[in-house]
Amino acid sequence: MDATFLKVLPLAIGATISPTGLLFVMMILSGKNNPKKKALTFVIGSTIFLVLLGLLIFFTYKPIVGHSAHPDDVSSIIDIVLGLLIILIVIKSVFFKKKDKAKDDDTKHKKPYIVLGFLYMLINISTLIPFIAAIKIVAANKLQPFDDISVVVAVIIITMLMVSFPVIITYLMPKESSKILGPVNEFMSKHGSQIANVYFMLMAVYLIYAGSAKLF
């Protein structure tokens, strides 16, 4: 269990590095009409999506890949493909920058915030790819039932850390939250993308190397 957790930990950390998600939650918290509840339901919606996706991958990966002619080769190819996708994400982030949508007024959003959180995670590819890679590793390893589910839960919790951090601070430390979140928001606005891109490249290299080593 410990070895598997250490394998997936770098990927889970990469999945949690989501400057856009953090800034979006900060935007919700700065809004009106019970912003803490809106931000909390947004986080719950995102978590629900990860739980459903994680369980889907966990319970379908072994039957699908295990019945293939060369399961180890299929697993290696998946790692390489995921690594290449991460590289494409980094290239897109560097050369095709978009305007920050997190600055939009949250009153424009008509859907329930739990649905917005679900949809946000559905399209948040930079989080989904390392998350999928991490759950794949857990599903591929032969652990005891309670141990593998525990690692899956740990991956989900770590993945949600950055997005949920502002909400946790707001509820636990309502008076001091602005002093803590202000500098965090400013730092991530300026340097979040650069930090994420560097870490994503490291993950991409790791996945491609690991897949190639097993394949060749």
N, C-alpha and C positions, 0 to 999 in steps of 0.2 A: 504493500500500500504506500509506504513512504517513498519508494523509488518511483512509483507511478505519479505520485503527487509532485515530486520534484521535476519530473519530466514535463508535466502540464503547467506548472507554475509560471514559467516565462511566457507561455501562450496566454494564460489567464490574465497576467499583468498587461500584456499587449492588448488584450480585448477590453480591458477597463480604461485604457488611455483613449478617451473620447472627448477632445476639447469641445466639439460641437454639442454633444449631449450635456456636458457641464454648463456651458454658456446658455443653453436652452432652458435648463432647470433654473439657472440664476435669473433668467428673464421672467420666468413664471413667478418666482418668488418676489420679484420687484413689482409685480402687477397688483391689481386691486381685487376685491371681493374674495376673501379667504384664500390668499395665494399659497399658504402652507398646505392646505388640503388639496389644492390643484396639483402642486408639485408632488405631493405624496402619492396621489392617484396616478400621476404620470409615471412615477417610479414603479408602482405596483403593476401597471400595464406592461412596462418594459420587462419586468421580472417574469410575468406570466408567459410572455412570448419565449424568453430564454428557457424557462422550465419545460414548456411544450416542445421546443426545438431540441433541447438536450435529451429529453426522454425519447423523442422520435429517433434521433441518431443512435442513442444508446441501445435501444431495443431492436433496431433494424439493421445496424451495421454488421453485426456478427452473422445473422442469417443470410444477408445478401452477399457479403464478401466471402464468407466461409464456404458457400456453395460454388464459388468460382473455381476454375481449374488451378489458378495460382494465386491464392489469397494474399501471400506476402508481396508478390509483385503488384497486385492491385492496390494494396495499402501504400506501397512505396510511390506508386504513380500518383495517388491521391495527395500524398505529402508534397510531391514536386509541383503538382498543379496548384495547390493552395499557396505554396511559396511564390510561384509565378504571379498568382492573382494579387498577392500582397505587394509585389513589386509594381504591378500595374496601378494599384491604389496610390502608392507613393509617387509614381510618375504623374498621375492625375492631380494629386495634391500640390505638387511642385509647379507643374506647367499649366494646369488648367484650374486656377483658383476661382472659387465662386464667392459671391458676396455673402457675408455672414447673415443668415436668415434668423439667427437667434435674437436679433435686435428688433424683430417685428413685434407689434403690440399683441399681447396674448388675448386680447378681447376679440381679435379677428377669428380665432379658432372656435368653431361652433360645435365640433365633436366633443364628447366627454373626454376628460383628460386621461382616463384610463385607456381609452381607445387610441388617443394620440401617442401615449407611451408605447402601446403595442405596435402601432404603425411605424413609429420612429425606429424601434429596434428591428422591425422587419426590413427596413431599407438601409440600416446602418451597417453597410458592408464591411467597413474597417473593423468593426467589433465582431461581426458574425464569422468572418474567415478564421481568425485565431481561435475563436470560441469553438467552432466546428472542429478545427484541428485538435484542440485539447480533448473534447469529448470523444473523438475518434480514437485517440490514444487510450483513453480509459476503457472504451468498449473493446478494443483489440487485446488489452492485457487480461490475463486470467487472474481475477481477484475474487475473494469471497463476496457474496451478494451484498452484505452490509457495507463492506469496504469500498466497492466500486460506486455504490450509490452515494456514499459519504464524499468521495472525491468529486463526483458530479455536482453535488450540492456545494462543495467548496469552490469549484470553478464558477458556478453561477453567482455565488456571493462575491467573489473577487471581481468578476466581470462587472458587477453592478456597483462597485465601490465608488468610483469617481462620479457617476451620475447621481448616486444617492447621498454622497457626502454633504452637499449643501442642505438637503432636507434633514438629515440626521443632526447636523449642527444647529439648524434653526429650531428644531424641537427640543434638543437637549440643552442648548445654551442660547435662548431667545434674545437675551440682552447683549451678549457678546458676539452674536453671530455676524453682525455687519462688520465688526472689526476684523474678524477672521476671514470672512468670505470676500470682502473687498479686495485685499491684496491677492488672494487666490484667483479671483476673477480677472484682475489686471494682468497677473503673470501668465495665466493660461491664454488670455487674449493675444498677448504678444509672442509667447514662446511655445504654446501648446502644440501647434502644428509641427514645428521643427523637432520637438522632442518625440512626438509620435512618429514622424517619418524616420528618424534615426533608429528608433526601437523596432519599427516595422521592418526595416531593412535587415536588422539583425535576426529577426524571426524568420524572414524569408530565406536568408542564407542557411539558417539552422534547418528549416524544413526541407529545402532542396538538397542540402548535404546529407541529411538523415535518409531521405528517400533514395538518393543516388547511391549511397553506400550499401543499402540493402538490395537495390535493383541490380547493381553491377558488381 
